[in-house]
Amino acid sequence: MHILSRHIIRQHIGPFLFGFFIITLVFMLNLVFKELGKILSKGLNFWVILEFFALNLAWIVALAVPMSVLMACLMAFGQLSADNEITAIKSTGISLYRIISPVIWCSIALVLFLVWFNNFVLPDANHRLRLLARDITLKRPTVSLEPGYLYEDIPDISIRVEGLKEQEGLSLVEGVQIYDRSDPAINRTIVARNGEILVNKQTGLFQVTLFSGEIHEINHDKLQQYTRIKFPRY
């Protein structure tokens, strides 16, 4: 390899690694602050938590590499320009294309790597992450529920609980509020003092049993019609 090519590449390696580390760290810290509290509060095994964050590294790498390349090019060529190295190189008769050609070839190599990574590694990691999330949900049905916050991952359904507690194979919730928007003509709200959440391990479906509650319904077509139903068990 030509001395000039080695010099240009060396100028990019440091900024690239620095940018990759910083960008990966920022994404990972954001994920940790967002998810760690919820995961730790569910009493999950340390290795399960470690696997969860390790699998998330795949999509972080897919984003961090292109951003690091951009940062490396800006920093490296900016430094070369500030030190007047580009001017000195061009004064010897070397063209601009010859100066940037090592970077172009390295970029092509990174593109090929990302094509392989995004087509094989990333889909497999995302699939395993979904399976892990499903296993966590089956073992801890309320893993996504936070007291005092709306849970809106179920289409047309919003759930809010005031308290929750995990027992072996059973999740207990208190102060339950369910907002059902599945019927556009009816605004349905279900409130209950407490309830139980079970998950069918074969189908992955939730079974929610509520105790000491009420169902409130308002018909949008007949606003004067208001229905209130009390139930001991629902």
MOPE-V686644 format. One record per residue. N is the residue number from 1. RES is the residue in one letter. PSI is psi in radians with two decimals (999 if undefined). D_FIRST is the distance of its C-alpha to the first C-alpha in whole Angstrom. Layout:
# MOPE-V686644
{{N & RES & PSI & D_FIRST} {N & RES & PSI & D_FIRST}}
This chain:
# MOPE-V686644
{{1 & M & 2.40 & 0} {2 & H & 2.55 & 4} {3 & I & -0.71 & 6} {4 & L & -0.73 & 8} {5 & S & -0.76 & 7} {6 & R & -0.70 & 7} {7 & H & -0.79 & 10} {8 & I & -0.76 & 11} {9 & I & -0.73 & 11} {10 & R & -0.63 & 12} {11 & Q & -0.41 & 15} {12 & H & -0.46 & 16} {13 & I & -0.85 & 16} {14 & G & -0.94 & 19} {15 & P & -0.62 & 21} {16 & F & -0.85 & 20} {17 & L & -0.70 & 22} {18 & F & -0.82 & 24} {19 & G & -0.73 & 25} {20 & F & -0.75 & 25} {21 & F & -0.81 & 28} {22 & I & -0.80 & 30} {23 & I & -0.77 & 30} {24 & T & -0.73 & 31} {25 & L & -0.74 & 33} {26 & V & -0.82 & 35} {27 & F & -0.73 & 36} {28 & M & -0.72 & 37} {29 & L & -0.68 & 39} {30 & N & -0.74 & 41} {31 & L & -0.73 & 41} {32 & V & -0.84 & 43} {33 & F & -0.54 & 45} {34 & K & -0.67 & 46} {35 & E & -0.46 & 47} {36 & L & -0.74 & 47} {37 & G & -0.76 & 50} {38 & K & -0.69 & 52} {39 & I & -0.78 & 50} {40 & L & -0.61 & 51} {41 & S & -0.23 & 55} {42 & K & -0.01 & 55} {43 & G & 0.59 & 55} {44 & L & 2.70 & 52} {45 & N & 2.56 & 50} {46 & F & -0.72 & 47} {47 & W & -0.54 & 45} {48 & V & -0.76 & 46} {49 & I & -0.75 & 45} {50 & L & -0.74 & 42} {51 & E & -0.67 & 41} {52 & F & -0.83 & 42} {53 & F & -0.58 & 39} {54 & A & -0.72 & 37} {55 & L & -0.52 & 37} {56 & N & -0.30 & 37} {57 & L & -0.44 & 34} {58 & A & -0.92 & 32} {59 & W & -0.47 & 33} {60 & I & -0.75 & 32} {61 & V & -0.72 & 29} {62 & A & -0.55 & 29} {63 & L & -0.60 & 30} {64 & A & -0.62 & 28} {65 & V & -0.91 & 24} {66 & P & -0.67 & 25} {67 & M & -0.62 & 27} {68 & S & -0.64 & 24} {69 & V & -0.78 & 21} {70 & L & -0.78 & 24} {71 & M & -0.73 & 24} {72 & A & -0.74 & 21} {73 & C & -0.77 & 20} {74 & L & -0.77 & 23} {75 & M & -0.76 & 23} {76 & A & -0.91 & 19} {77 & F & -0.52 & 20} {78 & G & -0.72 & 23} {79 & Q & -0.72 & 22} {80 & L & -0.68 & 20} {81 & S & -0.71 & 23} {82 & A & -0.60 & 25} {83 & D & 0.09 & 23} {84 & N & 0.37 & 23} {85 & E & -0.67 & 19} {86 & I & -0.74 & 19} {87 & T & -0.74 & 22} {88 & A & -0.70 & 20} {89 & I & -0.77 & 17} {90 & K & -0.49 & 19} {91 & S & -0.33 & 21} {92 & T & -0.01 & 19} {93 & G & 0.05 & 19} {94 & I & 2.28 & 16} {95 & S & 2.84 & 17} {96 & L & -0.64 & 18} {97 & Y & -0.70 & 16} {98 & R & -0.55 & 13} {99 & I & -0.73 & 13} {100 & I & -0.13 & 14} {101 & S & -0.67 & 12} {102 & P & -0.65 & 10} {103 & V & -0.67 & 13} {104 & I & -0.79 & 15} {105 & W & -0.69 & 12} {106 & C & -0.64 & 13} {107 & S & -0.70 & 17} {108 & I & -0.73 & 17} {109 & A & -0.72 & 16} {110 & L & -0.64 & 19} {111 & V & -0.79 & 21} {112 & L & -0.71 & 21} {113 & F & -0.77 & 21} {114 & L & -0.59 & 24} {115 & V & -0.81 & 26} {116 & W & -0.79 & 26} {117 & F & -0.81 & 27} {118 & N & -0.36 & 30} {119 & N & -0.36 & 31} {120 & F & -0.95 & 32} {121 & V & -0.86 & 31} {122 & L & -0.84 & 33} {123 & P & -0.68 & 36} {124 & D & -0.73 & 37} {125 & A & -0.73 & 37} {126 & N & -0.67 & 39} {127 & H & -0.79 & 41} {128 & R & -0.59 & 41} {129 & L & -0.72 & 42} {130 & R & -0.71 & 45} {131 & L & -0.71 & 46} {132 & L & -0.76 & 46} {133 & A & -0.66 & 48} {134 & R & -0.74 & 50} {135 & D & -0.70 & 51} {136 & I & -0.73 & 51} {137 & T & -0.68 & 54} {138 & L & -0.64 & 56} {139 & K & -0.58 & 56} {140 & R & 1.49 & 57} {141 & P & -0.50 & 58} {142 & T & 0.36 & 58} {143 & V & -0.49 & 55} {144 & S & -0.08 & 54} {145 & L & 2.35 & 57} {146 & E & 2.25 & 58} {147 & P & 2.29 & 61} {148 & G & -0.05 & 62} {149 & Y & 2.60 & 59} {150 & L & 2.34 & 60} {151 & Y & 2.04 & 58} {152 & E & 0.45 & 57} {153 & D & -0.27 & 55} {154 & I & 2.22 & 57} {155 & P & 2.28 & 58} {156 & D & 0.19 & 61} {157 & I & 2.32 & 62} {158 & S & 2.37 & 62} {159 & I & 2.38 & 63} {160 & R & 2.32 & 63} {161 & V & 2.63 & 65} {162 & E & -0.43 & 66} {163 & G & 2.69 & 65} {164 & L & 2.69 & 64} {165 & K & 2.41 & 64} {166 & E & 2.34 & 62} {167 & Q & 3.02 & 64} {168 & E & 1.92 & 64} {169 & G & 0.18 & 63} {170 & L & 2.45 & 65} {171 & S & 2.22 & 64} {172 & L & 2.34 & 67} {173 & V & 2.63 & 66} {174 & E & 2.64 & 69} {175 & G & 0.97 & 70} {176 & V & 2.35 & 68} {177 & Q & 2.15 & 68} {178 & I & 2.18 & 67} {179 & Y & 1.94 & 67} {180 & D & 2.02 & 67} {181 & R & 0.37 & 66} {182 & S & -0.49 & 66} {183 & D & 1.95 & 69} {184 & P & -0.43 & 69} {185 & A & -0.26 & 72} {186 & I & 2.28 & 73} {187 & N & 1.91 & 72} {188 & R & 2.26 & 72} {189 & T & 2.27 & 71} {190 & I & 2.20 & 72} {191 & V & 2.50 & 72} {192 & A & 2.64 & 73} {193 & R & -0.75 & 74} {194 & N & 3.06 & 72} {195 & G & 3.08 & 70} {196 & E & 2.52 & 68} {197 & I & 2.15 & 65} {198 & L & 2.70 & 64} {199 & V & 2.26 & 61} {200 & N & 1.98 & 62} {201 & K & -0.40 & 59} {202 & Q & -0.79 & 59} {203 & T & -0.37 & 59} {204 & G & 0.17 & 57} {205 & L & 2.56 & 60} {206 & F & 2.48 & 62} {207 & Q & 1.97 & 66} {208 & V & 2.20 & 67} {209 & T & 2.17 & 71} {210 & L & 2.60 & 72} {211 & F & 2.51 & 75} {212 & S & 1.19 & 78} {213 & G & -3.03 & 77} {214 & E & 2.63 & 77} {215 & I & 2.18 & 76} {216 & H & 2.22 & 76} {217 & E & 2.37 & 76} {218 & I & 2.18 & 77} {219 & N & 2.14 & 77} {220 & H & -0.48 & 75} {221 & D & -0.41 & 78} {222 & K & 1.43 & 81} {223 & L & -0.41 & 80} {224 & Q & -0.19 & 83} {225 & Q & 2.07 & 83} {226 & Y & 2.24 & 81} {227 & T & 2.32 & 81} {228 & R & 2.11 & 81} {229 & I & 2.19 & 81} {230 & K & 2.56 & 81} {231 & F & 2.50 & 80} {232 & P & -0.49 & 80} {233 & R & 2.37 & 77} {234 & Y & 999 & 75}}
